[in-house]
Amino acid sequence: MLLWVATLVGLTASIAWGQAGGDFVSLEGVVLSHDGKAIYGAFIYLDPPEGDLPQHTLDWQSDRPDGFSVEGGRFLITGKPPGKYRLTVWIGKQRVHVLPVELKSDKQKIEIRLPPLPALKGKVVDDEGKPVPQMMVLLIKPESKEPRMSVSDSNGEFVFLLPPVGEANIVVMAMVGNQPLTQQKVVIAADKSEDLVLKLPKLPRLTVKLLKVDGKPLSNAPVAVTVWFETSELKTDENGCVVLPPMSQVGKQKVLLRAKGEGWAIITVDPKQIPTEPISVRLQPFASVSGKVVNPEGEPIADAEVRVGPVTPNPFPIGNLGQKVRTDKQGQFKVGELWAGNFFFHG
């Protein structure tokens, strides 16, 4: 596998590279509760297909999992040889699901639906009762050194499966920062599901008026807003205004705004000095990169996956901003909707 870096300045570039194969496969999937809620923090192991199942310790040093579910319940397992396995899912210290799988192709996808389990569910809302996505929710037992963690989804909802019984603290924090935004005590009963509403205090939120490349307001359009590792899918109103998610008070932060088919902008926001009136931001046109994937003999490789993502130096190097495309029959590909900066390409 070869790696290339291209610098984008709003122009179209062209590159080509070779590709090396291997005898390993990857498994991409999502972990969901029985009612379809994404589960954060599930440990996933690929165990031998026969014999007694290992009693995993869920230790990142001595018993590192093959996969770990993150926001949206997503997980990725790489570098496994083809063959049959038993996929086991662990929540807390308990094995909650066993699923036979067979890895065959380079990349496979799977959806794991867990059986019904006791759950602590809730919703994070702002001071006006509106859902707040991308909030880190911690479940902390006084005697435990390791808190459980979840992340609120686009509806502000979160879930903890198999929550520890007894008294615990629920803490809500921004994904960036170390200061709790709100916290409360809960008493969790055995084999009983609970529902909570966690209301945040009033936080300063920046309103941005987005203008198209031609200077006209971007009205009623979807906008992806990325702050650090988290991306929120929002929408402008009829005047082109969009209210950004609340930000942790940790100093100035870069915010990347992307409007599909329109353009991008990067702004710097100081959460301690949020203006009361909307600020106008004009989008810049997206850049694109086209290229061709060939083997060592120079022959085109069809249906090859090409991955691209930002690298330093880049105006916005942090975030879940990678893209994937596949080559056509001639080995050619095109990656669009990129902003000015440095990116890696590999396949």
NUTI-638483 format. One record per residue: x, y, z of N, C-alpha, C in turn; residue in one letter. Coordinates in pm, whole numbers, padded with zeros to 5 digits, always signed. Layout:
N
XYZXYZXYZA/...
This chain:
347
+00084-00118+00000+00000+00000+00000+00088+00124+00000M/+00067+00214-00091+00146+00334-00100+00065+00455-00059L/+00133+00556-00006+00068+00674+00046+00117+00797-00027L/+00026+00882-00069+00061+01005-00138-00006+01121-00067W/+00057+01238-00074+00000+01359-00017-00015+01462-00128V/-00133+01522-00137-00160+01625-00238-00201+01753-00168A/-00158+01865-00220-00197+01994-00166-00304+02054-00256T/-00417+02089-00195-00531+02141-00271-00542+02291-00251L/-00555+02363-00360-00569+02507-00354-00686+02551-00440V/-00789+02469-00444-00905+02501-00524-00890+02461-00669G/-00785+02386-00701-00762+02341-00838-00782+02190-00844L/-00772+02135-00964-00781+01991-00981-00643+01934-01002T/-00609+01831-00925-00479+01766-00937-00498+01626-00990A/-00390+01562-01028-00399+01425-01079-00280+01346-01029S/-00303+01226-00975-00195+01142-00925-00226+00998-00962I/-00127+00913-00954-00147+00769-00975-00047+00695-00890A/-00083+00576-00845+00007+00498-00764-00022+00351-00784W/+00072+00268-00730+00052+00124-00735-00021+00077-00612G/-00061-00048-00612-00136-00105-00502-00082-00242-00471Q/-00067-00268-00342-00019-00399-00299-00131-00473-00230A/-00141-00603-00249-00248-00680-00189-00203-00744-00059G/-00290-00824+00000-00259-00890+00124-00360-00999+00151G/-00332-01083+00253-00419-01194+00287-00504-01164+00408D/-00530-01037+00436-00608-00999+00551-00737-00932+00504F/-00838-00941+00589-00967-00882+00557-01009-00790+00670V/-01111-00709+00644-01162-00618+00746-01313-00637+00758S/-01363-00604+00874-01506-00615+00903-01554-00482+00959L/-01647-00421+00888-01704-00293+00930-01849-00316+00970E/-01890-00257+01081-02026-00284+01125-02079-00181+01222G/-02197-00213+01274-02264-00125+01369-02331-00213+01474V/-02327-00168+01599-02390-00238+01710-02514-00161+01752V/-02629-00230+01751-02756-00167+01784-02824-00244+01897L/-02905-00173+01976-02988-00239+02075-03102-00311+02005S/-03183-00384+02079-03292-00461+02016-03393-00370+01948H/-03402-00242+01996-03496-00148+01936-03429-00048+01842D/-03306-00079+01800-03242+00000+01696-03159+00118+01741G/-03132+00133+01872-03051+00243+01920-02902+00208+01907K/-02823+00305+01859-02679+00282+01845-02615+00268+01982A/-02525+00172+01995-02461+00143+02123-02315+00185+02118I/-02279+00276+02207-02141+00322+02221-02072+00238+02329Y/-01946+00204+02303-01865+00140+02407-01874-00010+02416G/-01923-00077+02312-01925-00224+02313-01788-00278+02273A/-01738-00375+02348-01613-00443+02314-01647-00561+02223F/-01573-00577+02116-01602-00679+02016-01478-00764+01994I/-01497-00896+02005-01387-00990+01985-01425-01090+01875Y/-01327-01131+01797-01343-01241+01704-01274-01363+01765L/-01355-01453+01820-01303-01569+01892-01301-01692+01801D/-01225-01797+01841-01220-01920+01761-01359-01978+01737P/-01380-02046+01625-01513-02096+01590-01560-02213+01673P/-01469-02279+01743-01506-02397+01821-01442-02391+01959E/-01491-02477+02048-01436-02484+02182-01500-02384+02276G/-01449-02379+02398-01500-02286+02498-01466-02142+02459D/-01561-02054+02478-01534-01913+02449-01444-01853+02556L/-01347-01773+02518-01259-01709+02616-01338-01615+02707P/-01295-01606+02832-01355-01512+02926-01269-01385+02923Q/-01308-01292+02837-01225-01174+02818-01229-01082+02939H/-01118-01012+02960-01107-00919+03074-01138-00775+03035T/-01152-00749+02905-01181-00616+02854-01075-00516+02898L/-00951-00560+02891-00839-00473+02928-00766-00432+02801D/-00748-00300+02783-00688-00250+02658-00541-00288+02646W/-00477-00325+02755-00336-00361+02748-00317-00511+02728Q/-00379-00592+02815-00354-00736+02812-00455-00813+02729S/-00573-00756+02705-00678-00828+02631-00749-00730+02538D/-00672-00670+02452-00723-00564+02365-00832-00620+02272R/-00947-00552+02263-01054-00603+02176-01017-00588+02029P/-01082-00670+01946-01062-00656+01801-01133-00533+01749D/-01243-00494+01815-01318-00376+01774-01383-00310+01893G/-01420-00184+01876-01483-00107+01983-01583-00013+01918F/-01708-00018+01961-01810+00064+01897-01802+00208+01947S/-01808+00301+01853-01800+00443+01886-01932+00509+01849V/-01926+00638+01823-02048+00712+01792-02124+00646+01677E/-02255+00637+01693-02337+00572+01593-02331+00420+01599G/-02263+00366+01702-02247+00221+01715-02149+00161+01618G/-02075+00245+01545-01986+00198+01439-01860+00134+01497R/-01810+00031+01428-01681-00028+01464-01613-00078+01338F/-01483-00097+01348-01403-00147+01235-01298-00242+01288L/-01295-00362+01232-01194-00463+01267-01108-00484+01144I/-00978-00473+01158-00887-00487+01044-00779-00590+01075T/-00711-00632+00968-00594-00718+00983-00623-00860+01029G/-00743-00910+00999-00776-01048+01038-00764-01140+00917K/-00712-01261+00934-00706-01355+00822-00845-01409+00789P/-00869-01447+00664-00999-01505+00629-01026-01632+00710P/-01154-01660+00731-01189-01780+00805-01315-01762+00886G/-01348-01866+00963-01468-01865+01046-01433-01821+01188K/-01523-01746+01248-01503-01694+01383-01637-01695+01456Y/-01630-01675+01587-01747-01639+01665-01727-01497+01714R/-01811-01408+01667-01804-01268+01709-01879-01254+01842L/-01809-01205+01943-01871-01187+02074-01873-01039+02109T/-01986-00996+02166-02005-00856+02206-02013-00851+02357V/-01936-00759+02415-01931-00743+02560-01976-00602+02597W/-02065-00595+02696-02108-00467+02754-02068-00470+02901I/-01992-00370+02944-01940-00378+03079-01850-00499+03090G/-01878-00585+03184-01798-00707+03202-01875-00832+03159K/-01982-00814+03083-02065-00928+03046-02066-00952+02895Q/-02059-01080+02857-02081-01118+02719-02231-01120+02694R/-02276-01041+02595-02420-01027+02574-02466-01083+02441V/-02372-01120+02353-02415-01169+02221-02302-01249+02157H/-02340-01358+02092-02245-01441+02016-02302-01462+01878V/-02220-01438+01778-02268-01446+01640-02162-01513+01554L/-02193-01624+01486-02094-01684+01395-02077-01599+01269P/-01953-01577+01231-01925-01500+01110-01816-01571+01032V/-01817-01548+00901-01710-01600+00815-01657-01484+00731E/-01528-01457+00746-01464-01350+00671-01411-01407+00540L/-01456-01350+00430-01416-01400+00299-01350-01294+00214K/-01419-01183+00192-01370-01080+00100-01284-00978+00174S/-01225-00887+00097-01138-00785+00154-01210-00704+00261D/-01334-00665+00230-01410-00580+00321-01553-00632+00330K/-01598-00655+00453-01733-00701+00477-01803-00608+00574Q/-01936-00607+00567-02015-00524+00657-02115-00611+00732K/-02149-00567+00853-02240-00645+00936-02317-00551+01028I/-02442-00588+01056-02522-00518+01156-02549-00614+01270E/-02514-00573+01391-02532-00658+01509-02647-00602+01591I/-02752-00680+01603-02869-00641+01682-02867-00721+01812R/-02852-00653+01924-02841-00720+02053-02978-00763+02106L/-02981-00863+02192-03109-00902+02254-03155-00795+02352P/-03282-00799+02394-03331-00702+02494-03249-00710+02623P/-03206-00594+02672-03125-00586+02793-03173-00468+02878L/-03156-00475+03010-03186-00358+03092-03107-00237+03043P/-03171-00120+03043-03107-00004+02984-03136+00122+03064A/-03043+00211+03064-03061+00347+03114-03059+00437+02992L/-03173+00491+02957-03185+00576+02838-03209+00720+02880K/-03177+00810+02791-03201+00950+02822-03187+01038+02701G/-03205+01166+02727-03199+01266+02622-03133+01391+02677K/-03040+01446+02600-02974+01571+02637-03043+01685+02562V/-03092+01785+02637-03160+01899+02576-03096+02028+02624V/-03116+02134+02546-03064+02264+02586-03164+02334+02679D/-03136+02461+02710-03221+02533+02804-03362+02557+02749D/-03378+02541+02617-03510+02558+02556-03579+02423+02530E/-03517+02314+02572-03576+02183+02553-03547+02119+02419G/-03459+02179+02339-03424+02123+02209-03312+02021+02224K/-03315+01912+02147-03211+01809+02160-03073+01862+02124P/-02974+01814+02197-02835+01855+02174-02753+01731+02136V/-02706+01723+02012-02624+01608+01972-02478+01626+02014P/-02401+01520+01998-02255+01523+02016-02214+01562+02157Q/-02293+01525+02258-02255+01548+02397-02205+01417+02457M/-02099+01423+02533-02044+01307+02601-02118+01289+02733M/-02175+01169+02753-02251+01139+02874-02176+01031+02951V/-02143+01060+03076-02067+00967+03159-02156+00912+03270L/-02148+00783+03293-02216+00717+03403-02109+00674+03502L/-02110+00735+03621-02000+00718+03715-02053+00659+03846I/-02000+00543+03882-02027+00484+04013-01920+00533+04110K/-01959+00574+04231-01860+00629+04326-01742+00536+04351P/-01767+00403+04354-01660+00309+04388-01583+00262+04265E/-01623+00306+04144-01559+00257+04022-01457+00358+03972S/-01348+00305+03919-01244+00389+03862-01266+00414+03713K/-01355+00337+03652-01375+00346+03507-01521+00382+03478E/-01551+00507+03444-01689+00544+03411-01732+00484+03278P/-01860+00456+03262-01917+00417+03134-01945+00544+03055R/-01939+00534+02922-01953+00652+02838-02049+00625+02723M/-02127+00728+02689-02211+00725+02571-02204+00862+02506S/-02263+00875+02387-02262+01002+02314-02404+01026+02263V/-02456+01146+02284-02591+01177+02236-02593+01183+02084S/-02700+01126+02025-02710+01122+01880-02777+01247+01826D/-02817+01244+01700-02875+01363+01636-03005+01406+01702S/-03070+01314+01775-03193+01348+01848-03166+01378+01994N/-03037+01388+02030-02999+01412+02169-03009+01290+02257G/-03039+01173+02200-03064+01053+02279-02935+00974+02303E/-02931+00907+02418-02819+00820+02453-02874+00699+02526F/-02791+00595+02538-02834+00473+02605-02714+00404+02668V/-02734+00350+02789-02637+00262+02855-02706+00128+02874F/-02652+00023+02816-02704-00111+02839-02638-00170+02963L/-02713-00252+03036-02665-00316+03159-02600-00214+03253L/-02671-00107+03287-02612-00009+03379-02592-00070+03517P/-02489-00031+03588-02465-00087+03722-02577-00049+03819P/-02618-00145+03898-02728-00122+03992-02680-00036+04108V/-02769+00052+04156-02738+00136+04271-02726+00282+04233G/-02670+00359+04323-02657+00504+04304-02539+00536+04214E/-02559+00629+04123-02452+00670+04030-02474+00816+03993A/-02371+00873+03935-02377+01011+03884-02381+01008+03732N/-02465+01093+03675-02468+01114+03532-02409+01252+03505I/-02306+01256+03421-02236+01381+03390-02240+01404+03240V/-02271+01525+03199-02272+01562+03057-02160+01661+03033V/-02077+01632+02931-01965+01718+02896-01961+01737+02745M/-01901+01846+02702-01874+01862+02559-01764+01765+02519A/-01760+01728+02390-01660+01634+02343-01519+01689+02358M/-01505+01822+02360-01376+01887+02383-01387+01966+02511V/-01302+01938+02607-01307+02009+02734-01316+01913+02850G/-01298+01965+02971-01298+01878+03089-01389+01929+03199N/-01480+02023+03166-01570+02077+03265-01711+02024+03243Q/-01773+01965+03347-01912+01917+03333-02006+02032+03300P/-02100+02007+03211-02203+02106+03179-02324+02089+03268L/-02352+01965+03306-02459+01936+03401-02435+01798+03458T/-02488+01772+03578-02477+01641+03637-02591+01619+03736Q/-02627+01493+03755-02731+01461+03850-02713+01318+03899Q/-02771+01290+04016-02764+01156+04072-02882+01073+04024K/-02858+00944+04004-02963+00851+03967-02949+00726+04053V/-03061+00660+04075-03060+00531+04144-03114+00428+04045V/-03029+00333+04009-03062+00235+03906-03106+00105+03973I/-03227+00059+03936-03280-00065+03991-03241-00182+03902A/-03236-00300+03961-03198-00421+03886-03309-00457+03787A/-03267-00497+03666-03359-00546+03562-03472-00449+03532D/-03441-00321+03536-03543-00220+03508-03482-00110+03422K/-03553-00072+03318-03505+00036+03231-03549+00172+03285S/-03465+00270+03270-03492+00405+03317-03482+00501+03200E/-03554+00614+03210-03548+00720+03109-03521+00852+03179D/-03423+00927+03127-03384+01054+03188-03392+01166+03085L/-03408+01288+03134-03392+01408+03053-03287+01494+03122V/-03176+01517+03053-03066+01596+03108-03065+01733+03041L/-03097+01835+03119-03110+01970+03064-02982+02049+03088K/-02927+02104+02983-02804+02182+02992-02836+02326+03032L/-02743+02390+03100-02760+02534+03125-02748+02612+02995P/-02789+02735+02998-02781+02816+02877-02635+02840+02841K/-02599+02802+02719-02462+02817+02670-02461+02910+02549L/-02354+02987+02534-02346+03074+02416-02336+02992+02288P/-02415+03028+02187-02415+02957+02059-02406+03059+01947R/-02313+03033+01858-02288+03126+01748-02386+03100+01634L/-02442+03209+01582-02526+03202+01463-02447+03252+01343T/-02440+03169+01239-02365+03202+01118-02463+03217+01002V/-02448+03326+00927-02525+03343+00805-02435+03302+00689K/-02471+03191+00625-02388+03139+00518-02430+03198+00384L/-02330+03242+00311-02351+03296+00177-02288+03203+00074L/-02357+03184-00036-02302+03103-00143-02178+03169-00202K/-02113+03097-00292-01994+03153-00359-02028+03283-00431V/-02151+03294-00483-02191+03415-00555-02242+03525-00463D/-02240+03501-00331-02279+03602-00235-02425+03598-00194G/-02505+03510-00252-02646+03500-00215-02661+03410-00093K/-02763+03434-00008-02782+03351+00111-02806+03204+00075P/-02749+03115+00153-02769+02971+00135-02892+02931+00215L/-03008+02937+00154-03134+02919+00225-03179+02773+00229S/-03230+02733+00348-03291+02600+00365-03205+02487+00307N/-03080+02487+00344-02985+02389+00290-02916+02312+00402A/-02889+02183+00382-02814+02107+00483-02669+02152+00491P/-02616+02156+00612-02479+02200+00635-02413+02104+00735V/-02294+02057+00704-02216+01975+00797-02122+02066+00874A/-02132+02064+01006-02050+02150+01092-01958+02061+01175V/-01827+02077+01158-01730+01993+01228-01650+02076+01326T/-01650+02033+01452-01567+02091+01557-01487+01977+01616V/-01355+01983+01600-01267+01875+01643-01310+01744+01578W/-01339+01640+01659-01371+01510+01601-01518+01493+01566F/-01600+01589+01599-01744+01570+01588-01806+01651+01476E/-01891+01587+01397-01962+01653+01288-02112+01648+01315T/-02178+01764+01307-02322+01772+01324-02386+01807+01190S/-02496+01741+01158-02570+01771+01035-02682+01869+01069E/-02669+01993+01022-02764+02099+01053-02828+02151+00925L/-02912+02252+00938-02980+02308+00822-02998+02458+00840K/-02972+02535+00734-02992+02680+00740-03141+02713+00729T/-03178+02833+00778-03317+02876+00763-03332+02952+00631D/-03446+03017+00612-03472+03084+00485-03378+03202+00461E/-03314+03251+00568-03219+03362+00555-03074+03314+00543N/-03055+03183+00542-02920+03129+00533-02850+03116+00667G/-02925+03132+00778-02864+03128+00911-02869+02987+00969C/-02764+02950+01041-02756+02823+01111-02694+02848+01248V/-02752+02787+01352-02701+02801+01488-02608+02685+01518V/-02483+02715+01552-02384+02611+01577-02409+02544+01712L/-02365+02420+01729-02382+02352+01858-02306+02426+01967P/-02347+02409+02094-02273+02473+02204-02130+02421+02210P/-02038+02509+02249-01897+02473+02252-01843+02482+02394M/-01748+02394+02423-01684+02397+02553-01597+02522+02565S/-01585+02571+02688-01509+02693+02713-01360+02662+02728Q/-01296+02623+02619-01156+02580+02627-01065+02661+02536V/-01106+02779+02498-01024+02859+02409-01076+02858+02267G/-01004+02923+02180-01047+02937+02041-01049+02801+01970K/-01149+02782+01887-01166+02655+01816-01196+02680+01669Q/-01138+02598+01584-01167+02605+01441-01295+02527+01410K/-01377+02583+01324-01502+02520+01284-01503+02511+01132V/-01528+02389+01082-01537+02366+00938-01684+02354+00900L/-01727+02435+00802-01864+02429+00753-01861+02385+00608L/-01944+02283+00575-01950+02231+00439-02095+02220+00394R/-02125+02280+00281-02258+02270+00221-02245+02190+00092A/-02309+02075+00088-02295+01984-00025-02334+02054-00155K/-02244+02045-00254-02268+02104-00384-02249+02254-00390G/-02211+02315-00277-02198+02461-00273-02056+02507-00242E/-02002+02466-00126-01867+02510-00091-01839+02489+00057G/-01728+02545+00101-01680+02526+00236-01631+02657+00295W/-01616+02657+00428-01557+02772+00498-01500+02722+00630A/-01394+02784+00675-01336+02756+00806-01333+02887+00884I/-01390+02885+01003-01391+03004+01088-01328+02968+01223I/-01278+03068+01293-01224+03051+01427-01320+03115+01526T/-01360+03036+01626-01460+03082+01722-01399+03083+01862V/-01420+03193+01933-01383+03202+02074-01511+03186+02156D/-01533+03070+02221-01658+03047+02293-01685+03149+02404P/-01580+03218+02450-01599+03316+02556-01639+03453+02503K/-01637+03467+02369-01673+03596+02309-01764+03572+02189Q/-01880+03514+02214-01976+03486+02108-02057+03612+02078I/-02055+03662+01955-02135+03781+01922-02285+03751+01930P/-02361+03850+01966-02506+03832+01979-02576+03830+01844T/-02517+03893+01744-02576+03897+01611-02509+03794+01520E/-02580+03747+01417-02519+03651+01324-02398+03710+01253P/-02298+03627+01226-02184+03669+01146-02200+03610+01006I/-02165+03688+00905-02177+03642+00766-02049+03574+00723S/-02063+03457+00662-01949+03380+00614-01977+03338+00471V/-01884+03371+00383-01901+03337+00241-01828+03208+00210R/-01897+03115+00147-01837+02987+00113-01736+03001+00000L/-01637+02914+00003-01540+02904-00106-01569+02776-00185Q/-01538+02776-00312-01567+02656-00393-01483+02537-00349P/-01543+02419-00358-01471+02297-00325-01361+02270-00427F/-01256+02202-00379-01152+02151-00469-01181+02005-00498A/-01113+01949-00597-01128+01807-00631-00994+01751-00675S/-00982+01621-00663-00862+01549-00707-00906+01430-00791V/-00846+01415-00907-00872+01298-00990-00742+01219-01004S/-00752+01091-01030-00632+01010-01040-00661+00874-01099G/-00562+00790-01096-00573+00657-01154-00493+00560-01069K/-00550+00444-01044-00482+00339-00968-00431+00234-01066V/-00301+00205-01059-00241+00106-01148-00159+00008-01066V/-00137-00110-01119-00051-00208-01053+00094-00182-01089N/+00188-00257-01032+00330-00232-01062+00366-00240-01211P/+00283-00307-01291+00309-00315-01434+00245-00200-01511E/+00180-00110-01439+00117+00005-01504-00023-00021-01556G/-00078-00138-01523-00213-00170-01569-00316-00116-01472E/-00428-00061-01523-00529-00003-01435-00597-00109-01348P/-00633-00070-01225-00702-00159-01132-00844-00108-01115I/-00940-00188-01157-01081-00150-01146-01135-00181-01007A/-01232-00104-00964-01304-00124-00838-01210-00126-00717D/-01104-00048-00723-01013-00035-00609-01062+00078-00518A/-01052+00057-00389-01093+00161-00294-00981+00262-00274E/-01016+00389-00280-00922+00498-00256-00973+00578-00137V/-00887+00594-00039-00924+00671+00080-00847+00802+00084R/-00914+00906+00133-00853+01038+00139-00891+01102+00271V/-00797+01176+00329-00824+01246+00454-00722+01356+00475G/-00752+01450+00563-00661+01563+00586-00540+01524+00669P/-00427+01588+00641-00305+01570+00720-00248+01707+00751V/-00167+01713+00855-00100+01837+00891+00017+01863+00796T/+00042+01988+00751-00035+02108+00785-00163+02117+00703P/-00270+02152+00769-00401+02164+00705-00480+02264+00789N/-00560+02350+00726-00640+02442+00807-00731+02370+00906P/-00764+02244+00876-00850+02169+00966-00808+02023+00965F/-00700+01987+01042-00646+01852+01034-00719+01750+01119P/-00807+01794+01210-00868+01702+01304-01013+01680+01268I/-01059+01556+01280-01201+01532+01256-01225+01403+01181G/-01350+01359+01181-01387+01238+01109-01421+01275+00966N/-01319+01317+00890-01341+01382+00761-01291+01299+00644L/-01265+01172+00665-01217+01089+00555-01327+01059+00455G/-01287+01032+00332-01379+00992+00226-01328+00863+00161Q/-01421+00789+00100-01385+00669+00026-01452+00675-00110K/-01376+00643-00215-01432+00629-00349-01374+00502-00411V/-01433+00457-00522-01383+00338-00590-01352+00373-00735R/-01254+00305-00788-01214+00331-00926-01314+00271-01023T/-01318+00327-01146-01404+00273-01250-01330+00161-01325D/-01383+00119-01439-01323+00009-01514-01185+00043-01567K/-01157+00172-01584-01027+00217-01633-00931+00250-01519Q/-00972+00219-01394-00886+00248-01280-00889+00394-01237G/-00977+00473-01293-00981+00616-01263-01077+00646-01149Q/-01048+00754-01077-01132+00797-00966-01133+00949-00959F/-01229+01000-00886-01235+01144-00859-01291+01166-00720K/-01223+01249-00642-01266+01285-00508-01300+01434-00509V/-01421+01466-00474-01464+01606-00475-01495+01657-00336G/-01541+01780-00331-01584+01846-00208-01474+01845-00102E/-01353+01885-00143-01241+01902-00053-01212+02052-00037L/-01154+02087+00074-01118+02226+00097-00967+02245+00079W/-00921+02369+00075-00779+02396+00053-00694+02344+00169A/-00594+02265+00139-00508+02210+00244-00435+02088+00194G/-00373+02014+00286-00296+01893+00254-00378+01769+00289N/-00376+01670+00199-00452+01548+00218-00368+01427+00183F/-00396+01313+00250-00333+01186+00211-00429+01110+00120F/-00372+01031+00032-00446+00941-00056-00380+00804-00048F/-00458+00700-00020-00398+00567-00030-00507+00465-00063H/-00462+00354-00125-00555+00253-00168-00498+00115-00146G/
